[in-house]
Amino acid sequence: MNGSRRSFLKASVTASGGFLLFLSFPGMGQDRGLIESPPQPNVFITINPNSTIVIQIKHLDMGQGAVTGLASIVAEELDADWELVKYAYAAADVTKFRNGLLGVQGTGVSTSIANSWSELRKAGAAARLMLIQAAAEHWGVPSEEISTEKCKLFHKITSQSMPFGFVAKKAAEMPVPQVVAFKKPDSYRLMGQNSIKKLDGLDKTTGREIFGLDLKLPGMVYATLARPPKFGAKLLSFDASMARSMPAVLEVLQTKFGVAVIATNTWAAMKGRDALSLTWDSKDAENRSTDQMLKDLKVLLDQPAPVAKQNGNEIEGLEKLFSTQSAEYSFPFLAHAPMEPLNATVEITQTGANLYTGCQFQTVDQLAVAQELGLQPAQIKVITLMAGGSFGRRANPASDYVREAAVVAKAYSKAAVKLVWTRDDDLHGGYYRSMFVHQVKTAINSDGEVVAWDHKVAGHSIAEGTGFARFLVKNGIDHTSQEGSYENKYSLPNFKCTVSTAPKKVPVLWWRSVGHTHGVYVTETMADELAAREKSDPIVWRLDRLKQNERLSRVIHEVEKKSNWAQKLPLHHGRGIAAHSCYGSHIAHVVEVLKTQTGKLKISRIVCVIDCGIAVNPDIIKAQVEGGIVFALSAAMYQQITFKDGMVQQDNFHQYRMLSMKEMPRVDIHILESQSPPSGVGEPVVPTVAPALANAIYSVTKKRIRTLPFVQAGIEWV
């Protein structure tokens, strides 16, 4: 058997006499058919003599509840007492903790639970059998007579019991079972329950949790960077005399990323940066304004482009025979704007360096620091901390802010350096969701049936120029650009999707749900237009064309019932629906709106139905859905990054608005029961919110919105 495919399990005794289990199984991560070759993710379980269970978490928790969800999978199969379960972030080691989908150790694409589901169940079940075997030898009884519950072993015939920790050392010496049986869902005590407390809940609510911005090391200094005011600008000269004279400023250094100001505290570093006199060369920089950027993208729609998918005939041959319906859409640049601004601390040691940050791509960031310091990746110890949000921003193939911290730490080698971004830095710093334009032309026969759909997309590639290009860019098309567009889920006899990729100076990155955020908006609002043209109910129209997608059809049927779709709404009330399948999950939203006497709109209710496979932690799923709805509404209603002569015009949340408390509608969430493996939640929630809202707006205003955000269309909210 190929060594890279070999199954192996190992157990060892910890220094304290506890039990440490290391597992690897071939084929992990294949539950959803997401990868071509099997990965080898691993997991460690530590059972201490006092029976506390420490579960290593390889995925970053940035607010999505990963530590609780992942730990509960192990604890369930292990029959652990949840009060005795603890967690620790795993070290950066791709040979042990690789994400089966991403190919690196990292978190993203809504894979935390899905990627770890099989491996963590096997880890927990194997550890439980080893404990049972150890207890059987200790008591001298058949292992079949031993049961487990809440970190204890029981032999009911002799009325004996013992805690896991009592035989933890002996269990580590037992043969590791190659085949394990899993619990049936009807016997779950932890998974599928709303009652378990979050492992990180108390520390977060009491302020004891350490995020990147909270970290303090002995003698640590703080740094900020003066970066180019335009993307692509170059530093010609700078005067740091005023900055160096300021109290608490320790040093001013020029780096390849900009001018670093180092101080004893963040405020001094920021004020020192403000005091710099900088001269930039912008002749090769991005100097366009938003309007020109949009025009340049639209030009590509009329030019030949690579074909992402095609079946049937070209629409050009059909539009002479049938009537057509066309529309053009535009989507702005969007920032991620996580609540905790970007930060990273680098501490150079005698043997290498330590990186402290809310690390989403451990493998990538470890390599980046190693490259900047001239070290081997194994010499970089990654200490993953809690992250206050990300939405994709911390999973950057360029490791931009991490590299910045490493470069400054190398230049200022006297102490550990914490590099801190401000909110202005965050909104000005790039790696946005790309600006995109779409054009759709459909052909409709005399019976109202759509006989052809021609879909053109133009935007900027995320993967191009990164190490992910060889996986994501095929035939000149970045897969992330075509998501939600090329895999049109409706039955169409003739379909074509092309993708044009524009040159970029503005850096772009995946943003929560990536290409689905614009592709699904186009598909689902156009579906509504076609249903209206046919005088068909939007739900009936969809279901008639989704007969091949049983799970999504089931979701739509359920949202129809839960939203009382058949019930007539009062005057000046409207509603809209959107549905989609992505990240292995199936989801539908119905949004209800009210048009007030002043003509302003209010979102009154949102009903969401999701099929995400087995619901490991329903309460966390609901929290993810609620957060995703707020995130999606904020972007749809208000958010955009705009440029004036190459300069970003948004500085903070007063110009990059989030949904306010008073604007938040009632949200009803329904999780469908399923026996399928768990699938994504955090990202699938986002794409269908905006089109459902747009369709609801049309139902009361008869206005189609094809330019986002909605404020661009003159929509005002109560």
N, C-alpha and C positions, 0 to 999 in steps of 0.2 A: 504494500500500500504506500502511496506517495506520502512522504513524511509531513508535508504541509496539510494533508487531509486526515492525519492520524488522530483518533480520539484518545484523550488521556485525561486522567483525574489524579490528583495527588493530594495527600493530606500530610500535615506536619504538626508538631507540638510547638506552641509558642513558648517564649522564655518564661512566661508566668504559669506554664502548665496547661494552657488552654488549647483549643482545637482550631486549626486553621485549614480551611478547605479551598483548594484551587481546582477549578474545572475548566475543561475545554471540550467542546463538541463540534464536529463538522456540521456545516449546513445551517449554523445559527443565522438568524436574520432572514431566512428564506420563507418564513410563514406567509409573507405577502408577495413573494415572487419578485423581489425588487432588485436582485443582483444576479450576475451571471456566474460568478465563482463564489464558493462558500467562504465566509470569513471565519476567524477564530477568536471571537470575543471570550473573555474569561471573567470570573468573578471570585472574590475572596469572601469567606464567611469566617468570622472569629467568634468562638464560644469561650468565654472566660470562665474561670473556676466559680465565680459567683453567678453564673448562668446568664449574665448579660450577653446579648448578641450584638456584635458590631458588623454592619453590612457596608462593604465598600461600594460607593456610588460612582460610576464612571461618567455619568452625564451631569451637565451643569444644571443646577436649579436657579432659574432667573425669575422665579415667581410662579412657575407653572405647576409646582407641587411634585417635582420629579423625585425628591428624596423620599417622600412618604409613599408615593406610588410604587417605586422600585423596591423599597424595603418591604412593603406589604406583600409583594409577590413571594419573596424569599420566606418571610415570616409565616405566611399561610401554609406553604408546603412543609416547613420545618416544624409546625405546631408550636411556634414561639409565643411567649407572653408578650403582648405588644408593649406593656409597661417596661419590659426589659430590653427592648430593641433600641439600638442607637445606630448612627450612621457616621461615616467618614468619607470624604472625597478621595477617590482613588488617585494614585500617583500617575504621572504622565508616562505611559508605557503602552505603545501601540501594539506590541506583541501580545499583551494580555487584555487590553481594554478597547480593542478596535470596534468601532461602530460598523456593523455589517453592511449598511447602505453607503455610508460616506467613504469607507475605505481608510479612514483615519480615526483616531480617538477624538470624538467630538459630538456635539449635540446640535440637532437641526432636522429640518424636513419632518417634524412631528414624529420622530422615531424613538424617543426615549423608552416608552413602554413597549412599543411594537418590536424594537430591536432586541430588547432584553427579556421579553416574555418567556421564551423557551429556555434560555440559559439560566435565568434566575429560578424558574420552577425546578429545573433539574438540579440546580445547586441546593435548594432547600430540601427537596425530596431525598437526594443522595445523603446529605448530612443527617437527616432524620433516621435513615436506615442504618447508618454507621453508629449512631448513638444507641439505637435499639440493639444492634449486634453486641456492642460493648456491655450494655446492661444485661443481656442474655447470658454472656459469659460470667459476669460478676455474680449474678444470682443462680447460675446453673440451671436455667430454664430455657425452653424453646423460644426463639425470637418471635414466633407467630403468636405467642401468648402475651406479648408486651404491647401496650398502647402508649400514646403520647398525648399530652395536652398542656398548653401554657408553660413550656420549658420544663416539663416534668415527665418522667417515665413511670409507668404503672404496670405491676403484675397483679391483677385482681385476684387470681386464685390464691396467692399467698398474702394478699393485702400489703404488698411491699410497694414502695415508691421512692424515687430519688430525683433530685434536680439534674438538669442537663450537665451543669458544671462539674458534678461529682465524677462523671465518667468521660469528661471532655478529653482528657489526656489519653485514656484508653481508646476512645473512639477514633482518635487520629491514627491509631495503629491498625485499624480495621481495613480490610480490602475495600476499595471504593467500588460501589455497584456500577456496573455498566448499563444496566437497564433499571429504570425506576417507573413506578406507577404514580400518577397524579391524583389528587383529590377530585371528586366530582363537585360541580358547582353547588349542589344542594347541601354540601357539608362545609362550605366556606364559613369561616368565622370573621375574617378580616376583609377579604376582597369582596367587592360588591356591597359593602356596608357603608353607611353614612356616619356611623358612630365613632369610628376610630379618629383619634386626635392626630394632628399633623406633627411630625417629629420636630420640625423647626418652628412650630407655632408659638411656643412660649418664649423662646429666645428672640423671635422677631417682634412680638408684641411688647416685650419688656426692654427692648433695645440692647440686649446682650449679643445678638447676632453680629458677626463681624463681616461687613461688606468691604469691598476694596477701598472705599473712601474712609472707612473707619480704622484701617490698619495703621498701627504705630510701631516702629522698630527703634531700638536704641540708637540715638544719633542720626536718625533719618532726616534727610532734607527734602524739600519740595521744589518741583520744577514746573514751569509753564513754557510753552513755545509760542513765539511769534511766527506764524505760518504765512505763506503767500496770500495776499488779499484776493487774488484771482487764481484759478486752477491753471497751472503751467507757468506762472510768473517766477522769475528768478531774482535772487537777492543781489543787488549791485553793491550796496554799502550800508553800514549802520553806525550810529553813534550811541554808545552805551554809557557815556559819562554820567548822565543824570541818574540812570538806573543803578549804577555801581555806588553812587553816593547815598542811596536811600538806606534807612535803617533795616536790618535783617536781611538785606540782599547780600548773598555770599559770592556769587560769580555770575558772569554773563558769557555764554559760549556760543560760537557759531557752529551749527551742525548741518548736515546735508538736508535736514527736514525743516530748518528754520533757526531762529536765534533763541537759545534757551536761557531763561532767567532762573537761577537757583537761589533759594532763600530758606530761612528757618521756619516759615509757615506759608500757607497758600496765599493769604492776603498780600503778604509782602512780595511774593513771586508775581502775582497778578498786577500789583501796582508798579512793580519794576518793569514789567512788560509794557505797561501803558506809557512808561517814561522813555522807551526806546525811540530813537529817530531812525527810520528805515527807508531805504530807497530801493524800489523794485523795478525790474525790467519786464514789461507786460506784452512786448511785441509778439511773442509766440504763445501767449496765454489765451484762455477762453475769454473773448471780448464781446460776445454776442449778448443780446437781450433775449428774453423768453420768446417774444413774438417771432424773432428771426429763427430761433432754434426750432420752433414749431413749423414754420414754413419750410425749413430745410428737410425736416422729417417727412412732411406731406409730399414733397417732390419725389421722394423714393416710392411712394405708393403708385406712381405712374410709370415706374421703371421696371424692367424685368427683374425677378427676384427668385432665389432658391425656393423650391417647392417642399413644404413640410409634409404635406399629405395630399393625395388626390385619388378620388375614385369616380368613375363615370366620365361624363363629357364636360368639356369647357363651357362655362356659362355664356361665353360670347356666341356660341352657336345656338343657344337656347333662348336668349333674350329676344330674338326676332320672332319666336313662336309664342312666347308667353309674356305676361305683364311682369314688371319688375318692381322690387322695393329695395331702396338703397339707403345707406346711412354712413356717416363718417364720425369718428369719435376721437377725442384727445384726452390724454391723461398727463398730469404734471409730475415733475420730480417730487418725491416725498422723502422726508427725513424719518429716521427711526425714533429719535427723541426719547430714549429710555429715561426713566426717572432718575436713576443714578448716572451722572455723566461719566464718560470714559476715563479710566485711570489704570495705571499699572505701576507696580513697584519692583525695581530690580536691585538686588543686593549681590555684589560680586564677592565671592568667597575664595579661600585658598585653593579649592579644588574645582571651582566652576562658578556657578551663579544660581541664585534663587529668584524665581519669578512669582510674584504674588498678584493675582488678579482674578476677577470673575471670568475664568477661562472657559470659553465655549469650544474652541478648537485646540485642545491640548497639544496634539501632535504638531500642528502648524505653528503655533506660538512658540513651542519649545525649539523648533528648528530655526525660527526667525531670530530668537535671542542668541542661539548658538552661532548663527551666521554673523550677526553684528558684533559679537564678542570674540570671534575667531576660535570657538570651542566646538566640541562634539555635542550633539543633542543629549547624550547620556550624562553630560556634565551639568546640564540645566535641570534643576529641580523645580517642578511646577507645583506651587501651593494654590490650589483652586479655592477661591472664596465665594461666598454667595454674591449674586449679581442682582442689582436692582433694575431688572428688565434688560431686554436686548432687541427682540423682534428681528434678529438677524445681524445686527450691527457688530456684535462681539465675535461673530463667526466670519472674520474677514480673511480671505486668502492672502492678502498683503500684510496682515498683522500690523497695520499701520501704527496704532498708538503703542503697541507693545514694542515694536522696533524703535520708536522714538524714545521710549523709556530706556531701552538697552543702550542706545547711542549716547544719551545724556549720562547714564551711569558710567559708561566707559570713559567718557571725557572728564567726568568729575568722580574720580575713583576714591574719594576720601570717605564716602559714606553711602548707605543705601539711598536710592533716589526714588521718590514717588512723583510720577508725572501725572498731572491733573488737567483735565479739560474743563472749561466752563460751558454753560449752556450755549453761549454765543459760538464757542469753538465747535460744539456739537452740530449746530445748525449750519455753520459755515464750512464745516470740515469735509463735507462730501460723503461718498459712498451711499448715495441716495437710491431709492427705487427709481428706475429710469423713467424718463418721459417717453410716452408711447403714443402712436396714432394708429387707428384701425380704420379700415374701409370694408364694408360688407355690401354685397349686391346679391339679391335673391331673385329667382324666377319662380312665378306662381302660375299654375294652370287654372283653367276655367272652374274647376271644382274647389279652388282655394288651397290646393296642395302645393307645398314647396317642392319643386322638382330640381332646384339647383341652389347652391350656396357658395359664393365666392368670397373668401376672407383674406384680406391683405393686412399685414402687420409690419410696422416699422418702428425701430427703437434701438437701444444700445445693448450690447452683449455684456453680461456679468462675467462669464467664464473666460472670455477671450483675453489672452495675456496672463492667465493664471495657471497653476498646476492642475486645475479642474477642467481645463479646456479639452483634454484628450478624452474625458468621459462625457462631457456635456455638449461639445460642439461637433456636430456631424453634418457633412455636406454643406458647410458654410452657415449652419443654423445653430444658434445656442438654444438648447432645449428649454431653458428657463424663459426665453422670449415667446415661445409658442404655446406654453401651458394655458389651458383654458380655451384655446382657439383651435388648434389642429385636431384635438380629440373630441370634436363636436359630438355630443352624446345622443343627439336626435337622429332618427332614421332618415337619411337623405340619399336619394339615388345618385345625385351628382354633387360632389363636394371637392373644393380645392382651397388650400391654405398656403400662402407664401409669406416668407419673413425676410424683410430687408434690414440689414444691420448697418447703422450709421457710425462713422468715426466718432470717437469720444475724447473729450478733454475733461469733462466732468466725471469723476469716478462714481461708478454705480455698484450696487450690491443687492443681494437678495433681501427682500423686505417681506414681512410676515405673509406667507402664502405666495410670494414671488409672482410668477407670470399669471397665475390664476386671478390676481387682483384686478387685472384689466381685461384679460381674455374672457372671463366669466361674465363680467359686466356687459360686454358687447353681446355675447351669446344670449344671455338671459333677458336683456332689454329688447333685443331684436326678436326673440321668441314672443315676447308680449306684443310687439308691433304686428307680427304676423298673425297672432291669435285674434287681435282686434280687427285686423283687415278681413279675416275670415268670419268675424262675429262669433268666435268660439270662446268658451270659458278658458282662461289661461291654464287652469289645472287640467281640464279635459284635453286641451291642445298638447300639453306636455306628455300626459300619460299615453295618448294615442301614438306618440313617437318614441316611447321609452320601453316598449315591450321586451326589449333585449336586456334591460337593466332592472332586474327584479328587486334588488335591494333599494335602489333609488326610488322606484315606483312605490314601494312600500312606505318609504319615508314621506313621499308626497301625499299618499292616501292618509297617512296619520296626521300630517300637518293640516290637511283639509278638515279633518274631524276636530282636532284640538283648537283650531282657529275659528270654528263655526263658519266655515267659508260659505256654506249654503244659505246662511241667515243673511237677510238683507240689512245693509247698514243704514243708519240714519242719514239724513241730508247733510251734505258737506263733509261726510266721512268717506274715506277711501282705503283701499288696501292693495297690496301687490305681493306677488310670490316670486321666489327664485330658488333653484335647486341645483345641486352639483355633486359630483363624486371626485374626490382627490385625497391623496395621502392614505388610501385604503379605506376611507370613510365616506359616508353618504349623508348629506345634510340638506335641509330645506328651511327657509325662513318665510314667514308671512309678516309683513309690516303693515300696521294700520296708522293712518294719519287723519288729522282733523284740520280743516280749513276754517280759520277764525273769521270774524266779521271784518277784521282789518286786512284780510287777505294773506296773513301770515299762516304758516303751517306749524303744527305740533304733532310729534310722533307720540301716539297714545299707547300703542302696545306692539310688542314683537313676540311672535311665537316661533320657537325653534324646535325642530325634531332632528335628532342625530342618531345614526347607526354607526357606532365606532367599535363594533365587535364587543367582546366581553368588557363590561364596565368595571375596571379594577377598583376605582375609587369614584363613585358617582358624585359625591360632593365636590371633589376636585374638578371633575369634568364640567359640572355646572358652573363652577367659578371660572374655568377657562372659557366657557361659552359666553358668560356675562362679560368678561374682560375683552374677549374678541369682538363682541358687539360694540362695546364702547370704542375700541380701537378703530373698527371699521366705520362707525358713524362719524367719528371725528375726522377721518380722512375724507369721507364722502362729502360731508357738509362744509368743511372749512379748509382743510390743509393743502398747502402747496409750497414748494420752494421755487421762487422766481428770481430772475436775473435782470439786472440793469447794467448794460455795458460790461458784462462779465462778473459783476459783483452780486453776491447773494443779498437779497433784500430783507430776509427774516432774521431777527436776532434772538428772540425768546418766545415764550408761550403767548405773549400778548399779540404776536403776529403769526404764530403757528398754533392755532387754537385747538384745545381739547374740548370735548363735550362737557358741559357744565352739569352739576347735580340736578338743577331744575329742568334741564332738557332731557334727562334720562327717562326713557319710557318704562312702563311695566314690561317685564320679560318673563315669559313662560317657557320653560325648558323641559323637553321630554326625551329621555334616552331609551331607545328601543332595545328590548332584550335580544341578545344574539349569542350564538355559540361559536361565532367566528373569532379568530385571534384578535387581540386588541389592535387598534389602528389609530391614526392621528386624530388629535382634537384641537390643539392650539392654533394650527394654521387653517384647517378646513372650515372653521367658523367664519373666517373673514370674507371670502369672495362673494357670497350670496347676499350679504347684508345690503350693500350699496344698490345692486340692481333691484332687489325687492322694494327698497325705499323709492327708487326712481319709478318703478311700476306703480307703486301706491300714489305717488305724486301725480302721475299721469291720470289716474282714475278720478282725481278731484279737480285737476287743473287743465287736463287735455294738453299738457305740455311735455314733450319728450326732451330729456336732458342727455345730451351727448358730449358735453364738456364738463369735466370735473375740475375742482370741487363744485358743488351745487350753487355756492354763492356766485360763481361765475355766470350762472344762468339767471341770476336775480332772485333766487329763492331766499326768503326771509323766514326766520324761525321764532317762535314764541319762547 
